Amino acid sequence: MKAILLIAVLVLTGFTSPPKKAIVYIFISSKCPCIYSHQEEVQWLEKKYGSAVQFQAVFIDKTDDAEDISTTMKNLGWKMAPVKDSKQILTRQYRPRVYTDCVLVSAGGAVLYRGAIDDSALHMGQVQNSYLQNALGEYLAGGEVLIKQAAGAGCMIVTE
């Protein structure tokens, strides 16, 4: 079983070409509980947009092992592929500030949105602005993503 879990966790060795369809990277760590405040929102987004957009949970923390990643993904109930960014390639490329920051990248490789999934952390758990949902909807409808960046709240990401 551990071998299957290890295979399921992709070890990122490089990002050489743009994705074939839009992709959402969500930067997380098994040790940061902040992601659980977005658990249901991301489940819903994944269900609604998963056929048109690829979702990936990017584990940045070098101490996250295959078991930590598998347990976190199971607890979150997310279907997306986890990626361990052990060389911090995606982290350096997209510069998330806090765990739970996300980045929407078009099929052509352009960054369309970067930042918070929503603003629930600022309003005692109540979502007033669904930044990622809005960006996905605008992009998939063929329009311009109106809000390109929004500050997230969470544990700070420190890169080496």
C-alpha positions, 0 to 999 in steps of 0.5 A: 500500500505504501508503494502505491501511495508513494507512486501517487505522490508525484515528485516534481523534477521540472516544469518544462511546458505549459499545461494542456488545459488550465491548471489551479495550483493550491499550495499547502502543507500537512502541518498547516491547518489553514487549508481546512477552512477552504476544504468544502469550497475547494471540493465544490470547485473541483467538482464543478470545474474539474472536467475543464481545469486541472487541480493540483495540491502542491506540498511545499514543506520538505518534511511532508512525506508520502504518508503525510500527503496521503493522509492530508488529501484523504482528510480534505476529501480532494480528488486532485493529484498531490505534487511534492514540490521538493525542489521548490520549482513551482513555489519559486515560479508562482511565489505563493505568500501563504499556505492556501494561496492558489494560482490559476494558469491558463492552458497557454501558461499565463498566470491569470490569478494568484492569491487567496481562494476566498476571503473567509479568513477575513470574515469569521468563516463567511465568504464574501468574495470567492476569488478563485471561483470568480476567476475560473468562471470568468476564464472559462466563459472566455472573459478576462479575469477581473481580479488578478490577485488577492492577499491570502491569510495563512501560515507564511511560506518561507523558501530557501 
